[in-house]
Amino acid sequence: MILHTCSWRAWRPELGQPVRTSLGKPKWLLPQAASWPLLWEVTPRGHYFNAPGPAFEDAYLDQLERYGARRIARRLAAISRETGEQTLLLCCFEANPEQCHRSLLSAWWKLATGEVITEMEGT
């Protein structure tokens, strides 16, 4: 299984299977987005989503630690099996990955598993 992060605007079908890491769905991609899997374990929660940077980061990293890399990996493997796709794109709305939970997730994942998750940028 290959993991990437991506904004909804940069996603294209040939990149792989989109996996929601956002609370909402991209309305401009409906109805297909309605059936895309949600990886709840890595989706930021509404109660801290708009918190200032350090508070958001602390709450989000606490969430990732609570679920743990092993559980998240099992969910990713299940999504890969269910969709038949080996390449999964963990997607959300933020265009700039440096201002997004995707970069925190990628850094945490590398520390937890040793695996690198790269950002797919629009071309």
Phi, psi and chi 1 to 4 in degrees:
 res  aa     phi    psi   chi1   chi2   chi3   chi4
   1 MET       -  137.9  178.5  175.3   49.2      -
   2 ILE  -114.8  131.4  -59.6  165.8      -      -
   3 LEU  -113.4  137.9  -62.8  176.2      -      -
   4 HIS  -137.8  161.8  -63.7  -73.8      -      -
   5 THR  -109.7  159.7   56.3      -      -      -
   6 CYS  -167.1  147.3 -171.4      -      -      -
   7 SER   -82.6  156.2   74.6      -      -      -
   8 TRP   -58.9  -37.2  -71.3  122.0      -      -
   9 ARG   -69.8  -26.3  -66.3 -156.9 -177.1  -87.2
  10 ALA   -87.7  -16.9      -      -      -      -
  11 TRP   -66.6  139.4  175.5   80.0      -      -
  12 ARG  -136.8  149.0  -64.8 -178.1  -46.0  -79.8
  13 PRO   -54.2  -36.1  -25.8   33.6      -      -
  14 GLU   -70.3  -11.8   64.5  -89.4   15.5      -
  15 LEU   -76.1  -28.4  -64.6  177.0      -      -
  16 GLY   139.2 -171.1      -      -      -      -
  17 GLN   -79.7  118.7  173.1   64.6   49.5      -
  18 PRO   -72.9  140.3   22.2  -26.8      -      -
  19 VAL  -126.5  124.1  176.5      -      -      -
  20 ARG   -69.4  129.0  -79.4 -176.4   43.1 -140.9
  21 THR  -124.4   21.7   70.0      -      -      -
  22 SER  -118.8  151.0   57.0      -      -      -
  23 LEU   -65.2  -35.7  -68.1  171.1      -      -
  24 GLY  -103.9  171.5      -      -      -      -
  25 LYS  -104.9  147.9  -61.7  172.7 -173.2  133.2
  26 PRO   -70.8  110.2   24.5  -30.5      -      -
  27 LYS   -62.1  -31.7  -68.8  179.2  179.0   28.0
  28 TRP   -72.8  -10.4   66.8   94.3      -      -
  29 LEU  -105.8    6.5  -65.7  172.5      -      -
  30 LEU   -74.0  150.4  -69.4  175.6      -      -
  31 PRO   -87.8  -10.6   31.2  -33.2      -      -
  32 GLN   -61.2  -34.7   62.7 -167.8   28.5      -
  33 ALA   -65.6  -21.9      -      -      -      -
  34 ALA   -62.0  -26.9      -      -      -      -
  35 SER  -100.3   -1.8   65.0      -      -      -
  36 TRP   -70.9  142.1  -69.1  -22.4      -      -
  37 PRO   -67.4  148.2   17.2  -23.2      -      -
  38 LEU  -106.3  126.4  168.3   65.2      -      -
  39 LEU   -98.8   82.7 -175.2   57.4      -      -
  40 TRP   -57.3  -33.3 -178.2 -113.0      -      -
  41 GLU   -60.1  -27.5  -67.4   85.0  -12.2      -
  42 VAL  -113.1    8.3  -56.0      -      -      -
  43 THR   -87.9  122.1  -58.0      -      -      -
  44 PRO   -58.7  145.2  -20.1   30.6      -      -
  45 ARG   -89.8  151.2  -55.9  -57.3 -167.1 -103.7
  46 GLY   -60.3  -33.4      -      -      -      -
  47 HIS   -69.0  -15.7   69.4  -84.6      -      -
  48 TYR  -127.0    1.5   66.3   79.0      -      -
  49 PHE   -54.9  -40.7 -174.1   75.3      -      -
  50 ASN   -98.1   15.2  -68.7  -43.9      -      -
  51 ALA   -68.2  153.7      -      -      -      -
  52 PRO   -59.1  154.5  -10.6   16.6      -      -
  53 GLY   -34.0  -64.2      -      -      -      -
  54 PRO   -61.7  -38.2  -24.0   33.3      -      -
  55 ALA   -67.3  -41.7      -      -      -      -
  56 PHE   -61.0  -49.6  173.4   86.4      -      -
  57 GLU   -58.8  -45.9  -69.9  175.9   16.5      -
  58 ASP   -61.0  -46.2  -71.5  -13.7      -      -
  59 ALA   -65.3  -41.5      -      -      -      -
  60 TYR   -67.9  -45.0 -175.0   63.1      -      -
  61 LEU   -64.8  -36.1  -67.1  172.4      -      -
  62 ASP   -60.9  -41.5  -76.0  -11.8      -      -
  63 GLN   -60.9  -47.6  174.4 -175.7  -38.3      -
  64 LEU   -60.5  -42.3  -65.0  176.2      -      -
  65 GLU   -64.5  -38.6  -73.6  -64.8  -32.8      -
  66 ARG   -59.8  -44.2 -103.8 -169.4  -27.6  -83.3
  67 TYR   -77.6  -39.8  -74.5  108.5      -      -
  68 GLY    82.1  151.3      -      -      -      -
  69 ALA   -63.4  -36.6      -      -      -      -
  70 ARG   -64.5  -45.5 -153.9 -179.5  -38.2 -160.5
  71 ARG   -65.7  -42.7  177.2  174.6  172.4  172.2
  72 ILE   -63.1  -41.3  -65.7  168.5      -      -
  73 ALA   -62.4  -39.9      -      -      -      -
  74 ARG   -63.2  -42.0  -76.7 -166.1  -54.9  -93.5
  75 ARG   -64.4  -42.1  -76.9  -81.5  -64.8  121.4
  76 LEU   -62.3  -42.6  -71.6  164.6      -      -
  77 ALA   -62.5  -39.5      -      -      -      -
  78 ALA   -65.5  -41.8      -      -      -      -
  79 ILE   -62.3  -42.7  -69.9  169.5      -      -
  80 SER   -61.1  -44.1 -179.3      -      -      -
  81 ARG   -63.9  -47.1  -81.2 -168.7  -50.1  -84.2
  82 GLU   -63.7  -37.0  -69.9  163.2    8.6      -
  83 THR   -91.7  -17.0   62.5      -      -      -
  84 GLY    74.5   14.2      -      -      -      -
  85 GLU  -107.3  135.6  -69.1  -74.8  -17.7      -
  86 GLN   -89.0  -23.7  -72.4  -59.7  -53.7      -
  87 THR  -104.4  117.9  -58.4      -      -      -
  88 LEU  -112.0  134.8  -57.9  179.8      -      -
  89 LEU  -112.8  116.5  -70.8  104.8      -      -
  90 LEU   -84.5  107.0  -51.9  175.7      -      -
  91 CYS  -112.8  149.3  -62.3      -      -      -
  92 CYS  -151.8 -174.2   75.7      -      -      -
  93 PHE   -83.1  -28.3  -69.2   96.1      -      -
  94 GLU   -63.5  126.7  178.2   58.9   52.6      -
  95 ALA   -74.8  -34.8      -      -      -      -
  96 ASN   -96.8  108.2 -178.0  -11.9      -      -
  97 PRO   -63.1  -23.3   21.7  -30.4      -      -
  98 GLU   -73.6  -16.1  -63.2  -54.3  -46.0      -
  99 GLN  -108.9   28.2  -63.7  176.9  -11.5      -
 100 CYS  -137.6  158.6 -179.8      -      -      -
 101 HIS   -65.1  -18.9   71.8  -75.6      -      -
 102 ARG   -60.3  -39.0  -63.6 -169.4  -45.2  -95.7
 103 SER   -69.7  -37.2   64.2      -      -      -
 104 LEU   -64.3  -43.7  -68.6  171.9      -      -
 105 LEU   -60.3  -46.0  171.2   60.0      -      -
 106 SER   -61.4  -45.4  -64.2      -      -      -
 107 ALA   -65.2  -43.5      -      -      -      -
 108 TRP   -62.7  -44.1  177.3   84.3      -      -
 109 TRP   -60.8  -42.0 -171.1 -103.9      -      -
 110 LYS   -62.4  -43.8 -177.5  161.3 -177.1   -5.2
 111 LEU   -65.0  -39.6  -75.5  173.4      -      -
 112 ALA   -76.7  -33.5      -      -      -      -
 113 THR  -123.8  -17.9   68.2      -      -      -
 114 GLY    83.8   -4.3      -      -      -      -
 115 GLU   -91.6  141.4  -61.8  172.0   15.0      -
 116 VAL   -96.0  133.1  173.8      -      -      -
 117 ILE  -109.3  118.9  -60.0  176.4      -      -
 118 THR   -97.5  154.4   57.7      -      -      -
 119 GLU   -87.4  130.1  175.1   75.2   12.3      -
 120 MET   -92.3  119.4  -63.2  -63.4  -76.5      -
 121 GLU  -103.5  149.6  -61.9 -179.8   24.9      -
 122 GLY   -65.6  146.4      -      -      -      -
 123 THR  -120.4      -   55.6      -      -      -
